[in-house]
């Protein structure tokens, strides 16, 4: 399992959201840690999305060159 697969990143974000939803009373320090994890996951997800976009563009360019 690849660490930076978009599916895994999004699942981890969902787990953080679920954690917050399940808390009746959020421990501020634990909540801050979860927010920091979420920010890191969002940044990594954006980077991965950009990589995927670049891969699609390359495939499209290769296909257009074969015409």
Secondary structure by P-SEA (a helix, b strand, c coil): cccccaaaaaaaaaaaaaaaaacccccaaaaaaaaaaaaaaaaaaaaaaaaaaaaaaaaaaaaaaac
